[in-house]
Amino acid sequence: MQNGISIYAGLDYDAEENLALIDEAAALGFKRLFTSAQIPETADAETFQEDFADILMTAKFNGMEIILDVNAENFSTYNGIDGLTLRLDDGFDAQQVAEISKTRKIQINASTVTEEFLTALVNGVANFQNISALHNFYPHPNTGLDTYFFADQNRILHDFGIAVGAFVPSKDGKKRLPLCEGLPTLEDCRNFSTDLSARFLAALGTDFIIIGDGQPTKDELNAVAAVVNDEVIMHAQLLSNDLTTAEILSNTFTRRADVSKSVIRAAEGRQFLREVGGVIPADNLPIERSFGDVTIDNEKFARYAGEIQIVQDVLPADERVNIAAHILDEENFLTGYIKPRQKFSFKFV
């Protein structure tokens, strides 16, 4: 994923730390930098322009795509600057957006766009090769997007072939003025760790993720850099001491296309067991299975030995089934976003 960071000129972030963050993020593989030309809390115009120029130069040197948030009033000021992707906030009609897209890269507001607007872009012969979309972030608590609305907006944009990005907050870094309450797109993410927020957005099919706050920690940078597109990655506790089981569970799995009522079935578990060439011994004391348990069928299940399942119900103990791991309780909700044919994996903590 070509993820990004945010850097804000003229605020209370140290200018040298801003530039160091750009270098650090680029070294980790970040490809985008978001900044804004419409923040009322910025310092005087001269300081803003000086900081802004340094940010642009450093980001360009590191090969980053620079996304600048503009509105209809200041668009003309920044339209003449080469190398910027202009994120067009509200105030542009479809015909204007279509015309702008013919000469430069732009991003549209993923949080407010409608299917009718996108159809108008098609009718206006917009250059969709130059168009991507980025959701808003929401500084005010309780105003972030509803998850189902977010997913539906992404679906509409994907139907038109438009890549979609969204913001995650920094939980442990320096939060941005004026409220310092984090800058998430989803309200559900406001109190999540940056790591969990990013994995949640990836599970929802978000194409790229940007850390909204301007000074994330090193751990947060590393976590967002490691996120995999359209894969559900869940933190879990490994419960089995069997080395073959641990080796199998270290793989990435695919949910089967046929959806079972009580479990999420991996397509590859038995295949991985054949590749490893081992045997899954039965547990001595089988116990009841519950929501979030990760199970593996043992040698007593004959040809099903090696099958990996995530339990979505309360199921009776079965001597043919071992409970190999358990997804952390606070991350169990992620299993609800594993779609048929979607990749998923476990990170053991």
NORCORZI-V226459 format. One record per backbone hydrogen bond with DSSP energy under -1.0 kcal/mol. CO is the residue of the C=O (numbers start at 1). NH is the residue of the N-H. Records with the same first field share a line. If there is no record, write none. Layout:
# NORCORZI-V226459
CO = NH / NH
This chain:
# NORCORZI-V226459
1 = 3
3 = 31 / 32
4 = 211
5 = 34
10 = 43
14 = 18
15 = 19
16 = 20
17 = 21
18 = 22
19 = 23
20 = 24
21 = 25
22 = 26
23 = 27
24 = 28
25 = 30
26 = 29
31 = 65
32 = 5
33 = 67
34 = 7
35 = 69
39 = 42
44 = 48
45 = 49
46 = 50
47 = 51
48 = 52
49 = 53
50 = 54
51 = 55
52 = 56
53 = 57
54 = 58
55 = 59
56 = 60
57 = 61
58 = 62
59 = 64
60 = 63
65 = 33
66 = 85
67 = 35
68 = 87
69 = 37
70 = 89
71 = 75
74 = 78
75 = 79
78 = 81
85 = 68
86 = 107
87 = 70
93 = 97
94 = 98
95 = 99
96 = 100
97 = 101
99 = 102
100 = 103 / 104
105 = 86
106 = 132
107 = 88
108 = 134
109 = 113
114 = 118
115 = 119
116 = 120
117 = 121
118 = 122
119 = 123
120 = 124
121 = 126
122 = 125
126 = 128
127 = 130
130 = 106
132 = 108
133 = 165
134 = 110
140 = 143
145 = 187
146 = 150
147 = 151
148 = 152
149 = 153
150 = 154
151 = 155
152 = 156
153 = 157
154 = 158
155 = 159
157 = 162
158 = 161
163 = 133
164 = 207 / 208
165 = 135
166 = 210
167 = 185
168 = 212
176 = 180
184 = 138
185 = 145
186 = 189
187 = 190
193 = 197
194 = 198
195 = 199
196 = 200
197 = 201
198 = 202
199 = 203
200 = 204
201 = 206
202 = 205
208 = 166
209 = 4
210 = 168
215 = 174
217 = 221
218 = 222
219 = 223
220 = 224
221 = 225
222 = 226
224 = 227
228 = 231
232 = 345
234 = 347
235 = 328
236 = 349
237 = 326
242 = 246
243 = 247
244 = 248
245 = 249
248 = 251
253 = 344
254 = 267
255 = 341
262 = 312
264 = 310
265 = 256
268 = 272
269 = 273
270 = 274
271 = 275
272 = 276
273 = 277
280 = 299
289 = 315
290 = 293
292 = 327
293 = 311
294 = 324 / 325
295 = 309
296 = 322
297 = 306
298 = 301
299 = 302
301 = 304
302 = 305
304 = 307
307 = 297
308 = 266
309 = 295
310 = 264
311 = 292
315 = 289
318 = 321
320 = 298
322 = 296
324 = 239 / 240
325 = 294
326 = 237
328 = 331
329 = 332
331 = 334
332 = 335
333 = 336
334 = 337
335 = 338
337 = 339
339 = 342
342 = 255
343 = 232
344 = 253
345 = 234
347 = 236
